[in-house]
Amino acid sequence: MTKWKTRPTLLLALTAVAIWCSSSCNNSGPSAGVANSIPPSSVITTSIEPAGFRVSTPTAEFLLNSSGYLQAYLKSGGQLLSLDDPENQAGQLLLSGKSEASDFVFDLANAKVTNAAGKPGALGKHIEFSGTSAKTSLQETLAVEVYDDFPSLALLSATLRNTGSNDVAIDSFLLQRHQFNAHLADAQAKPHQMWSFFGASIKWGKDDVLPIPAKFSQQNPFGTPVEVKDDLGRVGGGIPVIAFWTRNVGEAIGHIETLPLALSIPVQTGADQRVTAAVQLPANSTLKPGEVYSTPRTFLAIYKGDYFEPLNLWSNVVEREGLARPANNDENYAVSWCGWGYESDVTPKQLLDTIPKLEEFGIHWATLDDRWFNNYGDWQPRSDTFAGDAITRLVSDFHAQGIKMQLWWLPLAVEDGHFGYGSHKFVTSDVVKEHPDWLILDESGKPARMTRNLATLCPALPEVQAYYKQLTERFIRDWGFDGHKLDNIYATPPCYNPKHHHKSPLDSVYAMGQVYKIIFETTRALKPDSVTQSCPCGTPPSLAWFRYMDQAVTADPVGSVQVRRRMKMYKALLGPRAAVYGDHVELTRIRGTGDTEQDLGNDFASTLGTGGVLGTKFTWPDYGPKYKTVYLSPAKEAHWKKWLALYNQKMLSNGTFRNLYTYGYDLPEGYAIEKDGSMFYAFFAPEAAGTNGKSPAASLAWSGQLQLRGLDPNKNYRLTDYVNNKDYGQVTGPIATIPVQFEQNLLLQATPTSNPPNH
């Protein structure tokens, strides 16, 4: 049995040589330059030493010891910085029932070093190490790849071969095992005192950026749905990156495959407060004599900064692997109003009555949100609220006023007569009645459940993919909508339906992205200025579909802090000019939970200042006490008008996000955007621990010296608080320091002047 076949390194290397020869060998004769006859060579070097096998790049060093532990070092100021504290920990661990094996010993002296020949770059080193385990009959080949284009990242994969005469069971295999110690980088820190980012989607509203506490354990599953206890049913998917950082150095692990692999990256603190992490692969394999088990390519990154750095690095690598970033259009950056303020029983009249206020504010995007439809799956209008041609007339009326519309829906979800969500009890969708064989079935043969406890159509079936192309054409071409709000988007369950003839139950998990790609590309073809927004409510996005949207969203943030953290996450994943919707501003302060939740926020600064797209769900005119918390009262109206005007004036959302401040260590929390030669800064006073967006914003204040980073050292700048029209005078780069005192937030603009710099 062979899983995750080893990469065809030799074939790729020969292909690279052939491509080089086809270009350089044609330049023959006297006119050919000598330089053209010498192929470029890698700057990466390798060496063997008592501590292990060392790989050196211009920015980092990676050291593999004989037990397979791969340690990373950052070159910084003449020092080698690391969080790795391996002690006696082995780099791999094999689990089989109640037994385990971690006694692999690798022959470092006879490592095979060749030129790397993979998609991450034309230059690099590929090193293979042979190892054996005395406890098992397995022989392991451990491969390390480091590329010149990504000098602070090392790829690690393994191949296990059964060289014995008996079967060997492998329940799971742990690769990229690490033990981190913050004290190595900061003498004042305890071993666990580092910040972290978790790309796993495991619970709505859970913080994915947090300091590691002294007692901590989290499994971090990826790829497949994750059960939750409420009527949401399931989340899951995630971005396969886990990162840790201190003020001076950080490390991250994960995988770089372009499929949403089903694996986990468990993290926990030990009794000594050191933090352990590893990539755990659920092998579930029995190797017969001579058979092979191969792992995907995991990565280890070393960096300075916060989680932006490894996420951006990972995104660049998977782009080389084939997952290209989507291109934005101008409409992706437009302010958007959402009808969810009226909740699930919204009527056309309520939506249309809001148009005068949208026109007054200069808003030309609106969203018809959840529960306009009769059932999940068929996606036809509700007869009680959108009877007849009400939907198409609604779109036409909005278009007549110059306002574009997005439509809320949830691909792959269907109703099969079981469960319900909110007040809606599920029926059986016509698509299920007509095509019951399209359903994903679980191991027991029953319909597998996704989010909201809905049944799921299998995205691996061509017929299902065609169905979602037809639905997209109905919404965009026939009904006239200008884009989508794809919501509650997480992961697809494995499929055991025997009629689908899958090679693996995970075929359905891996094919999820294909449906989202079809929706996105079909929409763009019909309307190039469309907006496709995908929302993994309350969690990070999924590797399966995060490239098939042109507007990310901070996804139901619990307070302002999560808005800002997720804004940085998406700018790292999708690019420094990516369009990221800050979600409804009302979510920046929340009181209560569930049915008692009240959305009271008005913090536009957390979206505008970090380079996000503003959004709101106010109701207007006054429809009574039911909507009082989101009603745009006269007292709120001036505030909304001011910030919407500032947004449209500055348009920082399509400026360039620059990660100049390290989250958790630079205080106050800071962000920087470069736009048209000016630098824009946003600083936020820290919230009290545990408030999580639920404390009154007025309680936040900060005073002290503020650093303005990223300025041109050859220029002077006029510094202004553009929200309150306060002049802070002239400053000079590259770093300016000013004394400030502010409440809640401070947004600054540094504009170059014609005066020569004063150093």
N, C-alpha and C positions, 0 to 999 in steps of 0.2 A: 504494500500500500504506500503510495507516494502522495504527500500533500505539500502544497506550496513548493512546486518544483524549483530547484536552484536556478538562478539566472544564467542564461547562456553567455557567460562572460567572454569566452573565446570567440564565439560568433560575432558578438558586438565589437570586440577588438578588431577582428578581421574586417568587419564592415567599415569601422572608422578608418582603418589603413587604406581601404579601397577608395573611400570618399576623399581622403587626403591626396592619394595618388592621382585621382581623376582631375583634381584642380592643380596641384603643384607640378605633376609630371608633364603636363601639357606645356609648361613654360620652359622649353628647351632651346638650345642654341645660344649664341653669343649674347642675346639681349636678356637672357634670364639672369636675375640677380643671384649672387651667392647666398644671400639670406633666405631666398625662397626655397633653396634645396635643403635647408635644415628645419625639420619640424620642431614646433615648440615643445618644451619639456616641462614637467611638473616641478614646482618649487617645494613640494612636500618631500621630506626626508624621513628615513626610518633608521632605527638602530636597536641593537640588543644590549642590555645592561643587566646588572644583578637584580634590579627591581622589576624588570619585565621588558616587554617589547614596546619601544617608544615611536610614536608617529608625530612629527613636528611640522607645523604650518606657520605662516607668518603671524598668526594671532593666537594659536592654541597649541597644546600638546595633549596627546592621548596615550595613556600607558595601560597596556594589557598585561596582567600578571598570569602566572602559570595556572591559576584556578579559574581563569576566564573573566575576572573582574576588570571592566574597562573604566578607567579613571580619567577624568577630564581636568585640564588646567588652563586657565586664562592667562595669557601674557599681558601684564599690566604694570607699567612703571618699573620695569626690570625685575618684577616678581612673577611667580607662578601662583595664581590664586585658584582655590578649589573648595567645593563643599564636600567632596568625596572623602569618606573616612572608612575605608574597607575593612580594616582590622583583619579578621579571619574569615570574612564572608566570601563565599564562592559566587562567581558571576552567573551561574546557571543552577536551576533546581528542577529535577524531574519528580513528579508526583504520580504514584501508582497505587491506588487503594490507600492503605494506611502506611505504606512504605514510601520513602523518598531517597533520592540519590543526588548528591551535590559534590561528588568526589572526582569530577572530571579534571584530569591533569593534562595540560597542553604542552606540546613540544615547541617552545618558542625559538629555540636555536635553529630549527629547520623550517621556519616559516617561509611560505612561497609568496614573494612580492612581485606583482605584475602591475602594468598600467591599468587604471580603472577605465572602463568603457561603458558607462551607463548614461542615462538621460540627464542626471544632474550636472554633467559637464564633460568637456573633451579631455580634460587633464585631471589626474589624480592617481591615487595608489589603491590597489586592491591587494589585501594581505590575507592569506589563508593559514590557519593553524590546525593541526591535527591533535586530537585528544582522546583519551580513553577513560572509562570508568571501571574501577575494580569491582564495584558492587553490581554492575550490570554487564551485559555483553555488547554494550553500545559503543560504537566509535563515532566521535563527533568531529565535524569540520566546522570551525568557527571562522566566519569571514568578516573582515573589517574593511570598509571603504571610506576614504576621505577624498574630497574633491577640492581642487584649487578655487573653484567659484564659491564654495561654502566651507571656508577654512576652519570655522568654529563648530562644525558638525561632523560626527562620525556615524556611519551606518553599521549596524551589527546584525548578522543573521547566522543561523545555525542549521546544519544538516546532521541528523542522527541516523546511523545505519546499524541494523542488527547483524552483528558478525558471529553470533552464537548459533546454537542448534535448536534453541527453544524460542517460543513466542515471547515478546516483551510488550506488556501493556503500558501505555502512556495515557494517563488521565489528563494531565496538564503539564505544561513546560513553561518555566519562568526564565525569561531572558532579560538582559539589561537590568540586573539586580544592582541596587545601589543603597548605600547607607550614607546619609547626609548629616553634616555637623556644622551648624552656623558658627560655632566657636572658632573653627579654623580660619574663618574670614573676618571675624570680629571678636577680639579678646574679651569684650564686655558682654557678649551674647551667650545665653545658654544654648545647648545643642539644637533645641527645637525652635529657637526664636528666629524664624525666617518667614517671609511672605510666600504665598502660593497661589497658583491658578489651577483650577480643575475644569477640563473641557468636557466632562461627563454631564449628560442630561439625566438627572436622577430625581429631581423634585422641583415643582413649580415654586419659584421665589427663593430657592436656596442660594446663598452667596457662593459664587464661583471664584471670588478673589477674597482671601482671608489670611490672617496670620495663623501659623500652625500652633495650636495650644499644646500644653505639656502632655495631655492625654488626648489622643486622636486616632481614629481608625475610619477609613472610607474605602470602599471597594472599587468605585469608578468603572462600572461596566460601559462598554461601547458597542455600537452597531445595531443591536436588537432592542425591542421594547423593554422598558423597566416598569414593573408593577408599582402602582401607588394605591393608597387606601381609599381615596375619595372617588367621586363619580367621574373624575378625569380618566381613571382607569390605568393609563399607561403614558409614560413619556419615553425617553431613550433616543439613541443616535449618538450625538456628541461629536466633538472635535478631538481626535486622539492625541492630545498633548497635555501633559502635566508638568508644571513649571514651579521652581523654587528659586527664591532670590534673597540676598541680603543687600546692604548698601553697595558693596564692592564687587560682588560676583553672584551669578545665578547659574543653575543647571536645569535642563528639561529633558524628558524622555517621552517616547511615543512611537508611532510607526508612520511610514511615508507611503504606504500603498494607497491607491486611489479608490479602493472599495471600502465600504463601512464594515470592516472586519469585526466579527464577534469575539471580543477579548476584554480583558480588564486590566487596569493599572492600579492595584491596591497600594494604599499609602497608610502607614501607621507610625506612631511614636513608640519607642521601646522603653524599658524600665530605666535606661540611661538617658532618655529624652532625645536620642538620635532618631532621625526620620528615615524609615526604610521605604523603598519603592521598587517596583519591578513591572515588567510587561508580562502578564500571565495569559498564556495561550491555551484554550480548552481543546487539547489534541483529540481526546476521546478515540485513540487509535490503538490497535494491536499490531505490532510489527512482526511479521513472520521472518524467519531467517533470510537475510539478504535484502529485506525491504527497507525503505527510507522514509523518514519524516523530515520535512523541511519547513522552516519558519518564514514568515514575512520579514521584511527589512524593518528593523527597529532603528531608532536614532537616539543619540546622546548629543545635546548641544550645551555649550558653555558660553556665557555672555556677561555683559555688564548692563544693568538696567532692570526693568520689570518685565512682566509677561508679554508686553508688546514685542519685545525682541525675539523670543523663540517662536511666537505665533507668526510673526512676519517672515521669519526664516523658514519655518515649516511651509507656509503658504507659497513662498518662492520655489521651494523644492517640489511640492506637488504640482505646481504650474509646469515645471520642467517635465514632470512625469505625465502631463497631459490634461490636467484640470486648469484650463485657462480662466483668468478672472473675467467676469462679464464687463462689458463696456457700459458706461452710463450715458444717458441722454439728459438734456436740460430739464425735462419734466420730472426726473427723479429727485430734483432738489427743490421742488415747489412745496410750499406749505400745504398741509392737507387737513381737512376737517372730516371727522368720522361721525356717522349717525348713531354710534353705540351709546351715546348719552341717553338716547330713548330706549335702549336695551332691546329685548328680543321681540317686542310687539310693536315696533315702529310702523308708522303708516306713511303713505306717500305725502299726505298733507303736512305732517310734522317735518318731513325732510324738505319739502318745497317751501314751507314758511320760513325756513332758515336762510334762504337764498339772499334776501336783502342784506342780512348781516355779513354773509360771506363776501358779497360784492363790496360792502363798505370796508371790509378788512383786506381786500385784495386777494382773497383765497379763491383759487380756481380748480381745486381738487376736492372731491367729496367721496365718501365711502358708504355704500349700502352694506351694513354689517350683518351679523349672524341672525338666522331664523327668518329670512325672507322666503324660504323655500318650504316645499311640502315635506320632503324627506331627504336624508343624506343618501346620495346615490343617483336619484333621478334628477334632482336639482331643477324642479319646476316651481313656479311661484305659488305661495300659499293662497288658497282661495278666499280666506277670510280677510287678509290684509292687502294682497296684491292680485285681486281678481282680474280675469280677462287679460287685457293688454296693458295693465297698470305698470308693469316693469318697463316696457319699451316707451310708454308715454312719459314715465318718470325720467328716463335717460334723455329723451328728446327735450323735455322741459329744462333740464339742467344744461344741456348743450346750447339751448337757445339763449341762455344767459352767459355763455362762455365758460361754463364749468364742466370739467371732465369728471368721470365717475369710475371708481373701482368697485369690484364685486367680491364679497366674502364667500369663500367656499373651502371645502376640505377634500382634496383628491384622495382617491382609493377607499374612502369610507363609504359603507353601505349599511342599510338597515335590514335585519333579518328577522324582525319580530320579537327580539329579546332585548331587555334592558331599556334604558331611556336616559335622557340628559336634561336636567332642569325639569321644566314642566312638560317637556315633549317626550311622549312614550313612543318607542320605536315601532314602526310597522314593517312590512316586508316591501322593499323597493321593487319596482317593476324590473329593474335590471337584474335583480337577484332571481325573481320569478322566471325571467326569460333565459337567464344564463347562470344557473346555479353552479355550473362547473367552473366558473371564473373565480369562485371563492378560494381564499387561502384556508386550508384546513390544518388544525394542530395535530399532534401525534396520536390523539385519540379519535381523529376523524371528524371533529366538530369544528365549526367556523372559528378561526383564530381571531383574537380581539386586538384592536389597536386603541388609540386614544378614544375617550368617551365611551369605552366598551362597545365600539362599533365593530361589525364584521368588516372584512377587508378583501378587496379584489386583488388578484395577484398581478403585480406590475411586470412580471417576467413574460406574461402571455402577450403575443402580438395583438390579439383581439382587444385586450384591455388597453393597451397603448393606443390603439386606433380609437377606442371609445373616448379616451380623454382628449385626443386631438379634436374629435367631433364636438365634445362639450366646450372646449376652448373656442372653437369656431362659432358655436351658438352664442356664447356670452359676448364675444368681441365683435364678430361680423354681423350676426343676426340681431342681437339685442342692442348692440351699439356701445357696450361698456369699453372703457379705455385702459383697463388694467385689472389686476387681481389683488385681493388681500387673502393670501393662502394662510390659514390660521390653524393653530393646534397641530403644527407640523413637527413630527418627531421621527419615528422609525416604523418600519414594516416588519411584521412577525415572520418567522420562518414558515415555509410552506411544505406540508407533507401530503398534499393532494396527489394521489397516484395517477390521476388523469393528466397531470401536467408534465409528467416524465422529466422532472428536474434531475440534473446531475447531483445536486445537493439541495437540502432544504433551505440553504442560505441563498439560493438563486433569487428568491423573492426579495430578500434583504438588499442584495446587490443591485437589483433592477429598479429599486425605488427611484433612484436619480434619473433613470431614463424617462419616466413619466413626467417628472418636473422639467426635464430638458425639453420635452415635446411641448409642454404648456408654454414655457418661456419662449422658445424659438417660434412657435406658431403665432403667439401674440405679437412678438416683434415683427414678424413678416406681415401681419395684417395691419398693425399700427406701430410704426417705428418709434413714435413718441409715447409709447405705453409705459406703464409702471407695473412691475410684478414684484410684489412684496411678500416675503415668506416669514412667518412668525412662529418660532418654537416656544410658545408661551412660557415665560418664567425660567427658561434654561438656555444654555448655549445651543448653537445650531448643529446640524448634522453634516458630516462629510458627504453623505449621500447626495445632498441637493444644494449645498451652500454656494455652488457656482452657477446655479440656474435661477437667479433672481437679479434684479437691478436696483432693488431698494431693500437693504437689511432693516431690521427694526430691533430696538432694545427690548422688545418682547415682554410686555407686562411687567415693567420694573416695579420693585417694592421700594419706592422712594427715590430721591435724587441720586443717592450714591450709586445705585445699580445702573441708573441711566448713564452716568459718567464712566463707570467701569466697563460697561458693555460697548459704549461708544469707542473706547480705546481698543477693545477686543476686535470689533469689526473693522476699524481702520487698519489694524494689523493684518487681518485675514483677507480683506478685500482690496486694500490699497489706501494710500494716504488721502486720496480724493474721492473715496467711495461715498455713495449716498446712503446715509444711515438715518432712518426715521427715529426720532426720539420718543415715539409713542405719544399717547395723550398726556399733555402737561399735567392734567389732573391727577395722574398717577405718581407725581413726585412727592405727594404726602397722602398717606392712607390711614384711615381710622377704621378699626374693626376688621373682620375677616368673613369670607363666605357671603352669606345672604345679608350680613350686617355691614359689609364693607362700604365705606364712604370715601370717595376720591376727592380730596380737598386741595390738591396741589396747584401752585401757580408759578413754579420755578422754571421759567423759560431759560434762565442763564445756564443751567446744567446741560441743555441741548445746544443752544446757540454757541456758547463759549468753547465747547469741545468739538465743534464742527458738524453738528447734527442738523437734521431737517425738522423744523417745528411741526407739532401736531396738537390737535385739541378735539374734544368731543362735547363742547358746550351745547346746551339746549337754548333755544330762543324762538319765539317769545316765551313768556312765562306760562307753563302748563300746570302749575300747581305744585303742591308739596312733594309729590313723588319724585320730581327732578330737581329739588331745591339745591342739592349739593353741586350740581353741574350747570345750573341755570346761569346764564351770562347776565348777572345783575348790573345795574348802572355802576355800582361800586367796582365791579370787576372789569367792566368794559374798557375803561381808560388804561388799565394795566395791560390787557390783551392787545389793545391797539398800539400801545407804545412798543411792546416787544415784537409784534409782527412787523411793524415798520422798521425796527432795527434789523431784524433778520433780512428783510428784503433789501435793505440798504447795504449791509455788509456781505451777505451771501458767503459766510465763512464755510458753509457746508461743502462748497466746491473749491475751497482753498486746500493747501497741503498740510496735513497733520504732521507735526514733528514731535517725536517722543523725547522731550528734553528734561522731563521730570520723572523721577523714579517713585512709583506708587508705594506708599507705606513708609518712605524714608524722607522724601522732600516735603517739608511742611512750610506753608499750607499746600494742600493738594493742587497741583498746577498742570496746565495744558497750554500748548502753543500751536498756532496756525499761521502759516505764511501765505500771504495773498497780495498779489500786485505790488511786490516790493516792501510791503509793510509786515510787521510782526504783530499778531494779536495774541494776547495772553488772557487766561481765565484762571482765577484762584478761588478756592472754596474753603471756608472755615470748617474745621473738623466737627462731625456730629459726635454727640456723646455715645459711648459704647453701648450697643444693644438697642439703640432707638430704631435703626433700620428704616429710616424714612418716616417714622411716625411721630417725631417730636416737632413742635412748632418751629418753623424756620427762624423766627425772630430770636431764638435762644442761641444762635450760632454767631460767634464773633472771633476775630483774630487780630493781633497786632505784632509787629516786629519788622525785621529787615527782609525784603523781598528781592530775589534774584531774577533778573530778566535775561534769559539765556538765548543763544542763537542769533544775536545781533551781528551785523557786519562790522568788523573792527575798523574799517575804513570809512565809516559813516557816523554822523550824528543823527539822533532821532528826537522828534517831538513826541512826548508821552502824554496821552490823555485817557481819562476814564470816559469812554464814549457812551456809557449808559447815563451818567450823571453830569456830563459835560464839565469835568474837572480837569484842569491842566496841571500836570506834574512836572512841567519844565522839560529840559533837554537832557538826554542821556547818550552815552557812547558805548559801542560794543567792544569786545564780544560779549561781555557780561556786565550788566548794570545792576547796581544794588540801590534800592530806595527804601526809606522807612514808610510803612503804611499802617493804617488801622481801618478795618472794615467789618461790617456785619454780613453774614450769609455768603456774599461773593463779591469779587472785584474783577471787572473786565476792562482790559487796557489795550490801547492801540499805540504802537510805536511806528511813526511815519518818518521816513528819511527826510532830512532837511538839506539845504544847499550849503550850509555852513561846514567848514572843515572840522574833522574830529578833534576833540581835546582829550588826549590820552593822559 
